[in-house]
Amino acid sequence: MTVVQANGVALGIESFGDDEAPLVLLAGGTTMLSWPDALCTRLAAAGRRVVRYDLRDSGASTTGDPEAPAYDLRDLAADAAALVEVLGGGPAHLAGIGVGGMVAQVAVLDRPEAFSALTLVGTRAVAPGPPDDDLPDHDGPTMGRLFARPMPDWSDREAVVEFAASGAEILGNDPESARTTAARIWDRTPGTAPAVQMANQLGLVFSRLDCTPRWRERLPEIAVPTLVVHGGRDRFFPVGNGEALAREIPGARLLVLEDAASAIPEGAVERVAGAMLESG
């Protein structure tokens, strides 16, 4: 892992594979650890240079005030394009997971010359908040359970880890995997200020981010090969959101992981990697 300067900010990155191989850039959702290690190593073993990175206000990237971010979604999209230029080897296959998928959509729309392919995992075509009427919203009972939990003591590593594990269980993800990832995220978070920890663990900065103007109506402009991956049991962004992306992006391929929720489970890594390699 290291830090590079791109678009006037520091971005934490981790690289896998040969630096001369075709570049696959993985936008965190919000931290780079949203992307499983096994997927990164599998793509690298297949002849790709894989770089996963932290969005602003997470991991090793520039951290300001997550409760009042001085940037917007377009700035995060510009970060992705600038990172391709700094790393070299573009155009790149850009992949985004969760809120990182929103960044990826806007990046490909705003800077199409920087990208050769697009993968969108567990995301949707509208900003955080109430969705369009034709898109399924977060599952109500699940969100009720998720947000009924008291916040942990963010200075207590074990409390944060258990909070993440219980959230994963509610969402239908693997609690043990979430526990391990949360511990790694906690160890990489710069300090224990609650707002900073929440930005790293929960991505709540996106609820305060300016995501205007809308981009859904521009999806037909996307001209690169696109793969949409979505968990069939995703209760946060139900699968109808992925289906809409696949319908509205010309030629997009939809891969539904029937037994998955919002995270990429270990058992699906090979399928996801294979589909990404087919895309470019």
Backbone torsions as a table, in degrees:
resi	resn	phi	psi	omega
1	MET	NA	145.2	177.7
2	THR	-153.3	-178.6	179.4
3	VAL	-125.2	134.6	176.4
4	VAL	-124.6	157.2	177.0
5	GLN	-96.5	127.9	178.7
6	ALA	-151.8	134.7	178.5
7	ASN	56.8	31.0	176.3
8	GLY	80.5	9.0	179.0
9	VAL	-132.8	163.5	174.8
10	ALA	-89.6	132.7	178.5
11	LEU	-124.6	125.0	176.6
12	GLY	-77.2	130.1	-178.4
13	ILE	-131.8	159.2	168.8
14	GLU	-137.0	132.7	-174.8
15	SER	-111.1	146.2	176.7
16	PHE	-133.5	140.0	173.3
17	GLY	90.1	-172.3	-175.3
18	ASP	-77.0	128.3	-179.2
19	ASP	-62.9	-18.4	-179.3
20	GLU	-94.1	-3.8	-178.0
21	ALA	-79.5	162.7	177.1
22	PRO	-56.6	138.5	-171.8
23	LEU	-86.9	130.4	169.5
24	VAL	-116.5	117.4	-176.3
25	LEU	-106.2	122.6	-175.9
26	LEU	-108.9	110.1	178.8
27	ALA	-81.1	125.3	-178.2
28	GLY	-65.8	163.1	179.2
29	GLY	-133.3	58.3	13.6
30	THR	-101.6	-26.2	-179.7
31	THR	-88.7	160.3	179.6
32	MET	-60.2	-23.2	-176.6
33	LEU	-74.9	-0.5	168.9
34	SER	-63.6	-23.5	179.2
35	TRP	-95.0	121.2	-177.2
36	PRO	-61.4	141.6	175.6
37	ASP	-53.2	-42.8	-174.8
38	ALA	-62.7	-35.2	178.2
39	LEU	-68.5	-41.8	179.1
40	CYS	-61.2	-46.6	-178.0
41	THR	-69.5	-33.6	178.1
42	ARG	-65.7	-44.7	178.4
43	LEU	-64.3	-40.2	179.3
44	ALA	-65.0	-40.1	179.5
45	ALA	-64.6	-23.2	179.5
46	ALA	-90.3	11.4	174.4
47	GLY	94.3	29.2	176.9
48	ARG	-116.6	149.2	168.9
49	ARG	-92.3	112.3	-174.8
50	VAL	-104.9	127.4	176.5
51	VAL	-128.7	116.5	173.9
52	ARG	-104.4	146.6	-175.3
53	TYR	-141.2	157.4	177.1
54	ASP	-86.0	133.9	169.4
55	LEU	-67.6	165.4	176.1
56	ARG	-55.6	151.7	-178.3
57	ASP	63.2	27.7	173.1
58	SER	-149.9	153.1	177.0
59	GLY	53.3	-133.0	-176.9
60	ALA	-90.4	2.1	-179.8
61	SER	-78.9	168.6	-179.5
62	THR	-50.4	126.1	178.4
63	THR	-117.4	123.3	178.1
64	GLY	-116.0	-113.2	177.4
65	ASP	-119.2	97.5	-177.3
66	PRO	-60.8	-19.3	179.3
67	GLU	-81.5	-14.1	177.9
68	ALA	-146.3	68.4	-175.0
69	PRO	-62.3	135.8	-179.0
70	ALA	-94.7	35.1	179.9
71	TYR	-151.9	169.7	179.8
72	ASP	-130.3	-176.1	-177.4
73	LEU	-60.8	-36.9	179.7
74	ARG	-63.7	-34.4	176.7
75	ASP	-65.3	-40.6	178.3
76	LEU	-65.2	-37.3	176.4
77	ALA	-65.3	-40.2	178.1
78	ALA	-65.7	-32.5	175.9
79	ASP	-58.1	-43.6	-178.0
80	ALA	-62.5	-45.8	179.8
81	ALA	-65.5	-40.1	179.4
82	ALA	-66.5	-35.1	179.5
83	LEU	-65.6	-38.1	175.6
84	VAL	-59.3	-43.3	-179.2
85	GLU	-65.0	-42.7	-179.4
86	VAL	-65.8	-41.3	-177.5
87	LEU	-74.6	-27.4	-176.1
88	GLY	77.7	170.4	176.5
89	GLY	84.5	10.1	179.4
90	GLY	-76.4	170.6	-1.1
91	PRO	-68.6	154.1	-172.6
92	ALA	-111.8	155.1	168.3
93	HIS	-80.2	115.1	-178.1
94	LEU	-101.3	132.0	178.0
95	ALA	-128.4	138.1	177.2
96	GLY	-132.4	141.4	-179.3
97	ILE	-120.4	137.9	-179.2
98	GLY	59.7	-129.1	178.1
99	VAL	-64.7	-24.7	174.4
100	GLY	-63.9	-25.2	175.9
101	GLY	-69.1	-30.8	174.8
102	MET	-67.2	-43.5	176.3
103	VAL	-57.8	-45.1	-176.1
104	ALA	-64.6	-41.4	179.1
105	GLN	-59.8	-47.6	-177.6
106	VAL	-67.9	-37.1	179.5
107	ALA	-61.7	-45.2	-179.4
108	VAL	-68.2	-34.2	177.8
109	LEU	-70.8	-41.4	-175.4
110	ASP	-82.6	-30.6	-176.6
111	ARG	-132.7	61.5	-173.6
112	PRO	-60.0	-27.5	-178.0
113	GLU	-68.4	-17.1	-176.4
114	ALA	-85.0	-10.5	-169.3
115	PHE	-132.3	142.3	-177.8
116	SER	-107.2	-18.2	-179.1
117	ALA	-159.9	162.8	-175.9
118	LEU	-139.4	133.7	171.8
119	THR	-125.5	130.7	-179.2
120	LEU	-121.4	121.6	-175.5
121	VAL	-119.3	122.5	172.6
122	GLY	54.5	48.2	-175.9
123	THR	-135.4	-171.2	179.8
124	ARG	-149.3	173.9	-171.3
125	ALA	-98.3	11.7	176.3
126	VAL	-133.3	160.3	-174.3
127	ALA	-70.8	165.4	174.0
128	PRO	-54.0	145.4	-175.1
129	GLY	119.3	-169.9	-179.8
130	PRO	-60.3	132.7	-178.9
131	PRO	-82.4	174.0	172.2
132	ASP	-62.1	156.1	-174.6
133	ASP	-59.2	-28.1	-176.9
134	ASP	-89.9	2.2	179.9
135	LEU	-109.1	139.5	178.5
136	PRO	-71.6	136.1	179.2
137	ASP	-85.8	174.0	173.9
138	HIS	-51.6	144.0	177.2
139	ASP	-65.1	120.2	-172.9
140	GLY	-58.7	-55.1	-180.0
141	PRO	-58.9	-37.9	178.8
142	THR	-64.2	-45.5	179.8
143	MET	-64.6	-35.4	177.5
144	GLY	-59.8	-45.5	177.9
145	ARG	-66.1	-40.7	-176.0
146	LEU	-62.9	-45.9	-173.4
147	PHE	-91.5	-2.3	175.1
148	ALA	-79.6	-15.8	-178.3
149	ARG	-72.1	138.6	174.9
150	PRO	-69.0	144.8	177.5
151	MET	-63.8	147.0	178.9
152	PRO	-78.1	171.4	167.4
153	ASP	-75.8	106.7	-172.3
154	TRP	-67.7	-11.3	175.5
155	SER	-88.4	-3.8	-177.9
156	ASP	-105.8	105.4	-175.7
157	ARG	-55.7	-46.0	-176.8
158	GLU	-67.0	-36.0	178.3
159	ALA	-65.1	-40.4	179.0
160	VAL	-66.2	-41.7	180.0
161	VAL	-62.3	-44.3	-179.9
162	GLU	-67.8	-35.4	176.5
163	PHE	-61.4	-43.3	178.4
164	ALA	-64.8	-41.5	-179.4
165	ALA	-64.5	-41.2	179.7
166	SER	-67.6	-36.4	176.9
167	GLY	-64.9	-40.8	178.6
168	ALA	-62.2	-41.2	-179.9
169	GLU	-63.2	-41.3	178.7
170	ILE	-63.3	-40.3	-178.0
171	LEU	-77.7	-13.7	-179.2
172	GLY	94.8	11.6	176.1
173	ASN	-92.2	173.4	-178.3
174	ASP	-77.4	114.0	-178.4
175	PRO	-62.2	-35.9	-178.5
176	GLU	-67.3	-42.9	176.9
177	SER	-62.9	-41.3	179.2
178	ALA	-64.9	-37.5	178.7
179	ARG	-62.0	-45.8	180.0
180	THR	-64.3	-44.3	-178.9
181	THR	-66.3	-41.7	179.9
182	ALA	-61.1	-38.5	177.5
183	ALA	-63.6	-42.1	178.3
184	ARG	-65.8	-40.5	177.7
185	ILE	-63.4	-45.5	179.4
186	TRP	-57.4	-42.6	-178.7
187	ASP	-65.7	-26.4	-178.1
188	ARG	-94.3	-8.3	-176.1
189	THR	-77.5	131.3	-178.5
190	PRO	-77.5	83.4	177.5
191	GLY	102.4	172.9	-176.4
192	THR	-114.0	16.8	175.1
193	ALA	-57.1	130.9	-175.1
194	PRO	-53.1	-43.0	-177.8
195	ALA	-63.5	-37.8	-179.1
196	VAL	-72.1	-43.0	177.6
197	GLN	-62.7	-41.2	179.5
198	MET	-66.2	-36.8	177.7
199	ALA	-62.5	-36.5	179.9
200	ASN	-77.2	-43.7	-174.6
201	GLN	-84.7	-34.3	-171.3
202	LEU	-118.4	-13.4	-179.4
203	GLY	67.0	26.7	-175.8
204	LEU	-67.6	-12.3	176.1
205	VAL	-57.2	-30.4	-178.2
206	PHE	-66.2	-24.1	177.7
207	SER	-72.2	-13.8	-179.1
208	ARG	-111.6	3.9	-173.7
209	LEU	-90.5	140.1	174.5
210	ASP	-77.0	112.8	-177.8
211	CYS	-109.9	13.7	178.0
212	THR	-85.9	154.5	-1.3
213	PRO	-78.6	168.2	176.6
214	ARG	-59.5	153.0	177.4
215	TRP	-124.4	-8.4	-175.6
216	ARG	-56.5	-41.5	-176.9
217	GLU	-67.1	-14.0	179.6
218	ARG	-93.1	-4.9	-176.2
219	LEU	-54.0	-35.7	178.0
220	PRO	-62.6	-11.9	177.0
221	GLU	-76.3	-17.9	-176.4
222	ILE	-67.6	123.5	-172.9
223	ALA	-117.2	5.3	179.3
224	VAL	-97.2	155.7	175.4
225	PRO	-55.5	130.1	-173.9
226	THR	-127.1	133.4	175.0
227	LEU	-115.0	128.6	175.5
228	VAL	-111.6	121.2	-179.7
229	VAL	-114.2	130.6	-178.4
230	HIS	-147.1	140.6	176.6
231	GLY	-75.7	131.6	179.2
232	GLY	-66.5	-20.8	-179.9
233	ARG	-110.5	21.2	-179.3
234	ASP	-67.7	118.0	-179.6
235	ARG	-97.9	-11.4	-179.8
236	PHE	-85.8	-57.4	169.7
237	PHE	-115.1	89.0	-176.7
238	PRO	-53.4	156.6	-167.9
239	VAL	-58.6	-23.2	176.9
240	GLY	-57.4	-26.2	176.5
241	ASN	-68.3	-41.5	176.4
242	GLY	-67.6	-38.4	178.4
243	GLU	-62.2	-38.2	178.6
244	ALA	-66.3	-41.5	177.2
245	LEU	-59.4	-45.5	-178.0
246	ALA	-65.5	-32.5	177.4
247	ARG	-71.2	-37.9	-168.2
248	GLU	-93.5	-15.5	175.0
249	ILE	-95.3	120.1	-174.9
250	PRO	-55.7	127.2	175.2
251	GLY	73.0	7.0	-176.8
252	ALA	-65.1	145.2	176.5
253	ARG	-102.9	135.2	179.0
254	LEU	-106.9	126.4	174.6
255	LEU	-117.2	109.4	178.0
256	VAL	-96.7	122.9	176.0
257	LEU	-92.7	96.1	-167.3
258	GLU	-57.6	-35.2	-175.8
259	ASP	-97.5	6.9	-177.1
260	ALA	-99.9	157.5	174.8
261	ALA	-106.7	-120.0	-175.8
262	SER	-92.7	-14.8	179.0
263	ALA	-104.1	160.5	174.9
264	ILE	-84.8	109.9	-179.2
265	PRO	-74.4	158.2	-178.0
266	GLU	-55.1	-40.0	-176.9
267	GLY	-68.8	-11.9	-178.9
268	ALA	-102.9	-2.7	-175.1
269	VAL	-57.3	-44.8	-176.9
270	GLU	-63.7	-42.1	179.6
271	ARG	-65.2	-43.6	-179.3
272	VAL	-66.2	-45.7	178.7
273	ALA	-59.9	-45.8	-180.0
274	GLY	-59.8	-42.4	180.0
275	ALA	-68.0	-37.3	177.5
276	MET	-66.2	-40.1	178.9
277	LEU	-65.2	-34.6	176.8
278	GLU	-67.4	-30.8	-177.7
279	SER	-73.3	-30.6	-179.7
280	GLY	145.2	NA	NA
